[in-house]
Amino acid sequence: GLCYLICPFTHELDEETHARFGWQAPFGACRHVASARATSEAIRSVATDGGVVTALLVTLLETGAIEAAIVSPRRDGLRRVPRIATTAEEIIAAAGSQLAPMEHLEQLGQQYTTYSPTIAAVKGLAGERLRKVALVGLPCQVRTVRKMQALGIIPSEVITHVIGLFCCESLALDEQGLEYLRRLGVPLAQVRKLNIKECLLATLQDGSEVRLPLEALEPIARQACLSCPDFSNELADLSVGGLGSPAGFTTVIVRNDRGWQSYSEALRRGQIEELAHTSPQAAREHRAQLLQKVEAFCRWKQERAARHQPQPA
């Protein structure tokens, strides 16, 4: 029954995970929120937004807070695979958005499975002799790992830091999915990076952008994603994404003491910097706007999930 219990779409362990990891209504705990970016040009040049995730991981690795990180480097095109990175170079190589589902069980139908491919990398930790590992994951992946930790499933205890990505949905970017994007006017051969903020944002090699409304992507979204209510990665130590922040910056929600320790250390060491404001009042207003935007998207995703819940036969 373990697969059922740790599935991100079952609810038997919600009370335990919420209590253990400090969840608060309406979309998880929030100790601090800001727009931030990496100070390293090398990191920002390969990042989708501000490169905060990569900078945080490099800081954690350099300070000895972690020995490795589970990340998702690009394999080919837009597809990614889970990997255990043990060097700063491997972490930087994995930078960028993750919009396609990581490769796993495609033959059984990636459109419908609720299997979390990151768990394969977590299982691989057992033979690595690692004791302090960071995880970067989507809400379904983080929720699965948190359930494993609540149940004491080995080796989830070695995951000491969890950075969660904002997520509207993963796209089925197989040949049919890619052809669908082409028909919508996305010149895939010219795409430098894909990102989801208020819409799908495709940045081309020449710097121009193509924007698509999120509703237009539902035909190529994984069906499991349409019934997922978690946009802001509510159980992570820190949650990050581009929503609400200006271009080149990442929205960061620090959720707990572990997240604040990681974030403040990166600030102190000059690895990341927050968006400058003209006054304390302007900073407060910006933080309030960020939270309003994130909360609005959380409600939108919860409402969509309610519409797509499987109906009993």
Buried (B, 14 or more C-beta within 10 A) or exposed (E): EEEEBBBBBBEEBEEBBBEEBBBEEEBBBBBBBBBBBBBBEEBBEBBBBBBBBBBBBBBBBBEEBBBBBBBBBBEEEBBBBBBBBBEBEBBBBBBBBBBBBBBBEEEEEBBEBBBBBBBBBBEBBEEBEBEBBBBBBBBBBBBBBBBBBBBEBEBBEBBBBBBBBBBBBBBBBBEEBBEBBEEBEBEBEEBEBBBBBBBBBBBBEEEEEBEBEBEEBBEBBBBBBBBBBBBBBBBBBBBBBBBBBEEBBBBBBBBBEBBBBBBEBBBEBEBBBBBEBEEEEEBEEBBEBBBEBBBBBBBEBBEBBEEBEEEEE
